Amino acid sequence: MSTNIRTRLADNVYFNEINVDRFKTMRLTAIALLPLEKESASDFALLTQVLTRSCEEFPDFTALSKKLSSLYGASLSAGVRKIGETLALTFSIAGIDDRYALDGDVVSKELSELLLKVLFEPNFKNNVFDKNEVEQERRQLIDLADSEFNDKRIYANARLIELMCKDEAFGIKRYGSREDILKCTPESLKKAWDRMLKGASFEVFYVGGAPAESAKKIFKEKFVSIERKPEELHTEIVRKAKEVSKVFETMDIAQAKMLMGFRTNCSKDDEDVFAMRLMNVILGSGTRSKFFLNIREKLSLCYYCFSRYNRFKGILTVESGVENANTQRTVDAVINELEQIKNGNFTDEDLRLAKLSVASDFVSICDTVTGNEEWFVSQLTEPEFLTVEEITAKFNSVTREQVVEVANKLTLDTIYILSSKEGE
Amino acid sequence: MQIKEFKSERLREKYYEIEHSSGLRIFVLPKEGYRSTYAIIGTPFGSINTQFELKEGKVTVPDGIAHYLEHKLFESEDGDAFSKYAETGANANAYTSFDKTCYLFNCTEQFSKSLSILLELVTSPYFTKETVAKEQGIIGQEIKMYEDSPEWRVLFNLLGAMYHNHPVRVDIAGSIESIAEITPESLYTCYNSYYNLHNMALSVVGNVDIDEVLEICDKYLKEQENAEVISLFPDEPYEIKESYVEQIFPVAVPIFNFGFKLKGDRLHTEEELANLDVLLFMLASSTSPMYRELMDKELINSTFSYEMFEGGGYSAILFSGESRDPQKVSEIIKAYFDKAKAEGLLETDFIDAKKATYGDALSSLNSVDTVANMLEDFYFSKRKIFDYYDAIGNADISKAQTLLAEIDTENSALSVVKGE
């Protein structure tokens, strides 16, 4: 694992330097963490897009794109994601390492400066964001929100979360709602920008071969001039499902989508989180899982059936695509596979191989640029960053009794079935 | 056995190409500082290879058979390959594209054992009536999953509009009806032809050295007699079949694919490909005036993209995205290409486009999986990787102009998937 040198720049602002010289490119990412709330999610989502569209020096996207293309096709990107009930606003710039420039060009310094310009020197008109720029990005964000409906797997998954977590912040989509996107204004975005700079917890990640001193220095200079008041971040963990809620919907599609959501009574801060992660691998993640071997290979019910454990929210979801007539059979099969683990019907070998697979995935992560960053991003809400070796050791100490124990903590919360209209 | 070394000072990379005594072509690219290793073995047998000629004569096989064969090869008499890989902690997979089938794994330990599993997998077919029948349900659901993917539909509808006869117009997995015709015998016919080691290539990238690879290959691969197979394609007219095709599907934002059909009689060389990549960046990337106009008129969003799409007997430039008015988008694209043909390309824009194309291609050398897949692709396309990178550095505006002149914007088709 590459080591991470972490430096405090200001109140809840950290710079993480991950020095690796085996890649052809460098990458600099600033992540702002804020509470996920209905009132502000759309403003923040739109803010990320407006900020990376243009800035004071490059006041429209053609000028900014041209600048990026002259820097060997560097890419500037932004997005929002949910980490539990924390909203993470991500701003990244990536480009070639200076060693590979065609004629001795130096690009890394300019890349760092450009990311700062985008974050701190927006394209303002009369002290708020440019109206036309906001409109262009609003239209695109609405398209993005709408297009979630296009892909039926993504749609069905989003619908499950919406239904299951309707009374929790987690039920809010990462970019809020269509209605809230329509309410954003240049003024509300300016407020969101001020709030981000003052109240967000920031983590900056640098992955590259050259030293990051200059990038670190300019980030520090920017932040010390801001009066900081970091906001509290919190995720509500619902420990147990009250009762099973079943929702059936239909659409004009070829294949039924079957989804299930469980409360796990176990989240990232609980000691048994590593046992739960391994339980998820044995149950439904990968080609050696019970779902793959039994529901797909033995019963031939589906092409895909897998489970996903979200340790930040303490939920486990299951997804599959099946014939309409087989939805109940698949639900029963999933419950049966879980019962098997609850009753200890899995081998020591299953557990050993699950640990091996997890360890192998962790090591592979470090062989990509984004993986090096992602390793730490996935621990952003943890009290401290651990290395691959440290986390692998925690997985290796899990016993089969602990796996059985955590499997017994699961309670089924919601079943969502989106079926095709045929045979109605 | 012959070993050749290829080196690029500019890219600080080198790889070895080996003609193994078994007949297999092997590429090894060690990457310093990496802890994972990615290995992939492929054959130029994809969904388009439904007709071929053997010594015994001409053979026609059902649509989707290459993909079906890929699924079935994972099973052998003593269990499935996934369970064997689990023993080594490797992450294994396989895929079938239009023009090839590949089997791969990524590992961090026990590389030799994983490689032996991979080689065993592709050299020990086991197809029975029962195992073949079992797969119908699984692949049937895979086909239905793709039927619900509007991106997949819009692409195949476009290919169906552009091509009259070429099998690139048919779904990679075939159809529920076509896969019902697949038998153990037809699988063996395909296997014995295209999975002959003389027709295959293995690429290994990452934490590896050449001796490790050769030791396992020597141990597991027996010398094979070359099975000569010639892929056959039906005559395909140069002209498109239909200029517009539309499907109604529950989508919130209409999506489109638009393509210029090019002559598919031969693959582009490294130099042509590099010049085309620079040319397309110039004309269609987010820096281009065309992109700007499409955005300003609110006709596209950031999902807009383009690609060079080519393989045995087909070649096209594709544009895709979401739009409330795809017809208008296609007209504007055509107009910009025609304008560039008539007025010529700007030297300053060309230099920036060249740098950007180089930077983009360079970043793909970061990951072991991308590099290994590139080695396979380039070998089957009879191209050399480093020649392609050098050709980007040497891209030439007059050559790009010549390639542009060959694009007939009227020989194009538009495919739209929209809600009711």
HADDOCK unambig.tbl for C-alpha pairs under 7 A between the chains (distance, minus, plus):
assign (segid A and resid 22 and name CA) (segid B and resid 32 and name CA) 6.93 0.50 0.50
assign (segid A and resid 22 and name CA) (segid B and resid 33 and name CA) 6.16 0.50 0.50
assign (segid A and resid 23 and name CA) (segid B and resid 366 and name CA) 5.42 0.50 0.50
assign (segid A and resid 24 and name CA) (segid B and resid 362 and name CA) 6.66 0.50 0.50
assign (segid A and resid 24 and name CA) (segid B and resid 363 and name CA) 6.05 0.50 0.50
assign (segid A and resid 24 and name CA) (segid B and resid 366 and name CA) 6.08 0.50 0.50
assign (segid A and resid 25 and name CA) (segid B and resid 363 and name CA) 6.09 0.50 0.50
assign (segid A and resid 62 and name CA) (segid B and resid 287 and name CA) 5.45 0.50 0.50
assign (segid A and resid 62 and name CA) (segid B and resid 292 and name CA) 6.83 0.50 0.50
assign (segid A and resid 65 and name CA) (segid B and resid 286 and name CA) 6.41 0.50 0.50
assign (segid A and resid 65 and name CA) (segid B and resid 287 and name CA) 5.16 0.50 0.50
assign (segid A and resid 66 and name CA) (segid B and resid 287 and name CA) 5.42 0.50 0.50
assign (segid A and resid 69 and name CA) (segid B and resid 352 and name CA) 6.03 0.50 0.50
assign (segid A and resid 69 and name CA) (segid B and resid 353 and name CA) 6.73 0.50 0.50
assign (segid A and resid 69 and name CA) (segid B and resid 356 and name CA) 5.07 0.50 0.50
assign (segid A and resid 70 and name CA) (segid B and resid 352 and name CA) 5.05 0.50 0.50
assign (segid A and resid 70 and name CA) (segid B and resid 355 and name CA) 6.67 0.50 0.50
assign (segid A and resid 70 and name CA) (segid B and resid 356 and name CA) 6.69 0.50 0.50
assign (segid A and resid 72 and name CA) (segid B and resid 355 and name CA) 4.67 0.50 0.50
assign (segid A and resid 72 and name CA) (segid B and resid 356 and name CA) 4.14 0.50 0.50
assign (segid A and resid 72 and name CA) (segid B and resid 358 and name CA) 6.84 0.50 0.50
assign (segid A and resid 72 and name CA) (segid B and resid 359 and name CA) 4.77 0.50 0.50
assign (segid A and resid 73 and name CA) (segid B and resid 355 and name CA) 6.66 0.50 0.50
assign (segid A and resid 73 and name CA) (segid B and resid 356 and name CA) 3.61 0.50 0.50
assign (segid A and resid 73 and name CA) (segid B and resid 357 and name CA) 6.67 0.50 0.50
assign (segid A and resid 73 and name CA) (segid B and resid 359 and name CA) 5.54 0.50 0.50
assign (segid A and resid 73 and name CA) (segid B and resid 360 and name CA) 6.21 0.50 0.50
assign (segid A and resid 96 and name CA) (segid B and resid 359 and name CA) 6.03 0.50 0.50
assign (segid A and resid 100 and name CA) (segid B and resid 10 and name CA) 6.95 0.50 0.50
assign (segid A and resid 100 and name CA) (segid B and resid 11 and name CA) 6.91 0.50 0.50
assign (segid A and resid 140 and name CA) (segid B and resid 301 and name CA) 5.58 0.50 0.50
assign (segid A and resid 143 and name CA) (segid B and resid 253 and name CA) 6.70 0.50 0.50
assign (segid A and resid 146 and name CA) (segid B and resid 252 and name CA) 5.56 0.50 0.50
assign (segid A and resid 146 and name CA) (segid B and resid 253 and name CA) 6.47 0.50 0.50
assign (segid A and resid 147 and name CA) (segid B and resid 252 and name CA) 5.83 0.50 0.50
assign (segid A and resid 147 and name CA) (segid B and resid 253 and name CA) 5.76 0.50 0.50
assign (segid A and resid 149 and name CA) (segid B and resid 251 and name CA) 6.22 0.50 0.50
assign (segid A and resid 149 and name CA) (segid B and resid 252 and name CA) 6.13 0.50 0.50
assign (segid A and resid 150 and name CA) (segid B and resid 150 and name CA) 6.74 0.50 0.50
assign (segid A and resid 150 and name CA) (segid B and resid 250 and name CA) 6.90 0.50 0.50
assign (segid A and resid 150 and name CA) (segid B and resid 251 and name CA) 4.53 0.50 0.50
assign (segid A and resid 150 and name CA) (segid B and resid 252 and name CA) 6.17 0.50 0.50
assign (segid A and resid 151 and name CA) (segid B and resid 149 and name CA) 5.93 0.50 0.50
assign (segid A and resid 151 and name CA) (segid B and resid 150 and name CA) 6.87 0.50 0.50
assign (segid A and resid 152 and name CA) (segid B and resid 148 and name CA) 6.59 0.50 0.50
assign (segid A and resid 252 and name CA) (segid B and resid 250 and name CA) 6.79 0.50 0.50
assign (segid A and resid 253 and name CA) (segid B and resid 148 and name CA) 5.96 0.50 0.50
assign (segid A and resid 254 and name CA) (segid B and resid 144 and name CA) 5.73 0.50 0.50
assign (segid A and resid 254 and name CA) (segid B and resid 147 and name CA) 6.22 0.50 0.50
assign (segid A and resid 254 and name CA) (segid B and resid 148 and name CA) 5.94 0.50 0.50
assign (segid A and resid 255 and name CA) (segid B and resid 144 and name CA) 5.71 0.50 0.50
assign (segid A and resid 255 and name CA) (segid B and resid 145 and name CA) 6.29 0.50 0.50
assign (segid A and resid 287 and name CA) (segid B and resid 82 and name CA) 6.28 0.50 0.50
assign (segid A and resid 288 and name CA) (segid B and resid 82 and name CA) 6.74 0.50 0.50
assign (segid A and resid 288 and name CA) (segid B and resid 83 and name CA) 6.30 0.50 0.50
assign (segid A and resid 288 and name CA) (segid B and resid 86 and name CA) 6.97 0.50 0.50
assign (segid A and resid 296 and name CA) (segid B and resid 138 and name CA) 6.86 0.50 0.50
assign (segid A and resid 300 and name CA) (segid B and resid 134 and name CA) 6.81 0.50 0.50
assign (segid A and resid 300 and name CA) (segid B and resid 137 and name CA) 5.34 0.50 0.50
assign (segid A and resid 300 and name CA) (segid B and resid 138 and name CA) 5.28 0.50 0.50
assign (segid A and resid 301 and name CA) (segid B and resid 137 and name CA) 6.60 0.50 0.50
assign (segid A and resid 301 and name CA) (segid B and resid 138 and name CA) 6.59 0.50 0.50
assign (segid A and resid 302 and name CA) (segid B and resid 138 and name CA) 5.29 0.50 0.50
assign (segid A and resid 302 and name CA) (segid B and resid 141 and name CA) 5.57 0.50 0.50
assign (segid A and resid 303 and name CA) (segid B and resid 138 and name CA) 4.90 0.50 0.50
assign (segid A and resid 303 and name CA) (segid B and resid 139 and name CA) 6.52 0.50 0.50
assign (segid A and resid 303 and name CA) (segid B and resid 141 and name CA) 5.44 0.50 0.50
assign (segid A and resid 303 and name CA) (segid B and resid 142 and name CA) 5.24 0.50 0.50
assign (segid A and resid 321 and name CA) (segid B and resid 145 and name CA) 6.87 0.50 0.50
assign (segid A and resid 322 and name CA) (segid B and resid 141 and name CA) 6.46 0.50 0.50
assign (segid A and resid 353 and name CA) (segid B and resid 86 and name CA) 6.23 0.50 0.50
assign (segid A and resid 353 and name CA) (segid B and resid 87 and name CA) 6.53 0.50 0.50
assign (segid A and resid 353 and name CA) (segid B and resid 89 and name CA) 6.87 0.50 0.50
assign (segid A and resid 356 and name CA) (segid B and resid 89 and name CA) 5.17 0.50 0.50
assign (segid A and resid 357 and name CA) (segid B and resid 89 and name CA) 4.67 0.50 0.50
assign (segid A and resid 357 and name CA) (segid B and resid 90 and name CA) 6.95 0.50 0.50
assign (segid A and resid 360 and name CA) (segid B and resid 89 and name CA) 6.02 0.50 0.50
assign (segid A and resid 360 and name CA) (segid B and resid 107 and name CA) 6.60 0.50 0.50
assign (segid A and resid 360 and name CA) (segid B and resid 108 and name CA) 5.74 0.50 0.50
assign (segid A and resid 363 and name CA) (segid B and resid 35 and name CA) 6.95 0.50 0.50
assign (segid A and resid 363 and name CA) (segid B and resid 108 and name CA) 6.75 0.50 0.50
assign (segid A and resid 364 and name CA) (segid B and resid 35 and name CA) 6.95 0.50 0.50
assign (segid A and resid 364 and name CA) (segid B and resid 36 and name CA) 5.44 0.50 0.50
assign (segid A and resid 364 and name CA) (segid B and resid 108 and name CA) 6.78 0.50 0.50
assign (segid A and resid 367 and name CA) (segid B and resid 34 and name CA) 5.96 0.50 0.50
assign (segid A and resid 367 and name CA) (segid B and resid 35 and name CA) 6.91 0.50 0.50
assign (segid A and resid 367 and name CA) (segid B and resid 36 and name CA) 6.86 0.50 0.50
assign (segid A and resid 367 and name CA) (segid B and resid 367 and name CA) 6.92 0.50 0.50
assign (segid A and resid 368 and name CA) (segid B and resid 366 and name CA) 6.67 0.50 0.50
assign (segid A and resid 368 and name CA) (segid B and resid 367 and name CA) 5.85 0.50 0.50
